[in-house]
Amino acid sequence: MKKIILVPLAVVVFSSCNTTKPTAEVSKPTTETKDQVVKYEILSESAYQGREEKSFEVIKDNTSLLKLYQDINDTKVPKVDFSKSRIVALFLGQRNSGGYSIKVKNIEEKGNKIIITTQEIAPDGMATMSITNPFTILKINSTKEIIIL
């Protein structure tokens, strides 16, 4: 009887372990304007290692980028040309179960500003019972002012 209970429990525990993983999404154009296409690349996203409070951060220099990657315990810091790009970190904050994430819903260029609309994803159905801190880090191929909604 104990084996029957332990096997499903072990499956849940091992399947809930998630590490920071880079995604294969590269240079996804989202909005075309008369000026240019706004492109971005997701560098990293995870349900763990994010910040406890919901926050957004725009990174404009290598020192801040190194600190960000130290904060999320990731040693694979990307090389970024900050004369052409910016890094945006989206932190959802601490959640009491798995299944949560924060995504980019839309990116649009309006004049001299880039407006990023985020979307919070909640679990649909059963989720792991572990505390999570979801985040997404992306590179925006622009140096214009970034506004995050």
N, C-alpha and C positions, 0 to 999 in steps of 0.2 A: 504494500500500500504506500509506503514512504517513497518508493521509486517512482510511482505514478505521479505523485505530487511534485517531486524534485525535478523531473524532466521538464515539464512546462515552465517551472520557475527558472531553471537554468537557461532555457531558450529565451525567455523575456529578458533576463539579465544580460546575456551576451548580445542580443539584438539591439539593446538600448545603448550599447557602447558606441559612441560616434566620435570621430576625431575630426579635426579641421581638415577639410579636403578642398583642393582647388577644383574648379569646374572647367569643363571643356568649352564653355561659352566664350567666344572671342569676337570682339568688335561688332556688337549687335547694334545696327542702326535702329533708332526708335522714332525719330521725328525728322522729317526733311523740311528745311526752311529755304527761303531765297538765298540766305547766306551760306549755309553748310549743313551737312548731316551731323547730328550729335551722336557720337559713338561712345560706347562704354564696354568695359570688360569686367566680369566678376572675377576677382582675384582669390577670394576665400569666403566660405560661409560654413557655419556650424551651429549646432544647437547648444554647444558648450563653450566655455572659456570667455564668453562675452561679459559685459559689465552688468552690475546688479540693477542699475537705474537705466531707464530708457533715455537714450541720447543719440545725437548725430554729430559727426566731426568731419571737417574738411581739412585734409592734410596738404600743406603747401611746401614742405621741406623734408629733407632726408632724416634729420634728427627726430622730428615728430613721427615720421614713418617707423623708424627703429623702435621708438617708445611704444607705438601702437602694437607692433608685432611682439614686443616683449610682454605687453599686457595680456595678449591672447595666447601666450606660450607657443608661438610659432617661430621657428628658426629660419624659415624660408622667406626672407624679406625680398620682395621683388625690386628690381632696378627700375627707377622711374625718372624720366626727364621732366623735372618740375617746370621747365620753361615752356613745355607743351601740354602737360597733363596735371590733373589733381586727383588725389585719393579721397574717397568718401567712405566713412565707416558708419554703418547703421546698426545701432544696438537696441534690441527690443526690451531689454531689462529681464529681471529674474521672473521665471514662471514656475508653477508648482507641478508641471507634468511635461512630458514630451509632446511632440506634434506641433509646436509653435515655431514660426520663422518670420523673418522680415525680408520682404522682396521689393524690388523696384517695379512699380506699376507703370510709370511713364516718365520719360525725360523729354523736355521740350526747351527749345531755345527761344527766348523772347527778348529781342534787342541785344543788350549786352549782359544778359543773365541766362543761366541754365536753371530750370526749375525741375526738381526731382520730386515726384509723388511716390510715396512709399505705400506698401500694403502689408498689414499684419495678418499672418495666416494662423488660425487657431486649429486645434486638433479636430478631426472629423471622425467621431467614433472612439474606439478604444485607443489609449495612448499609454506610454510607459509612465510609471509613477516615480519620476525622478526630477529633481530640480534642474531646470535648464536656463541658460542665458544666451538665447539666439543672437546671431549677428551676421551681417553681410558686409564685405569690403569690396569696393569696386573702384576702377580707374576710369575717370572721365577724360576723354581726349579733347580737353579745352582748358583754358586758364581764365575763363570768364567767371564772374561772381556766381556762386552756387547757392541756391535757396532750396531747402528741403522741407517738404510738407508731409 
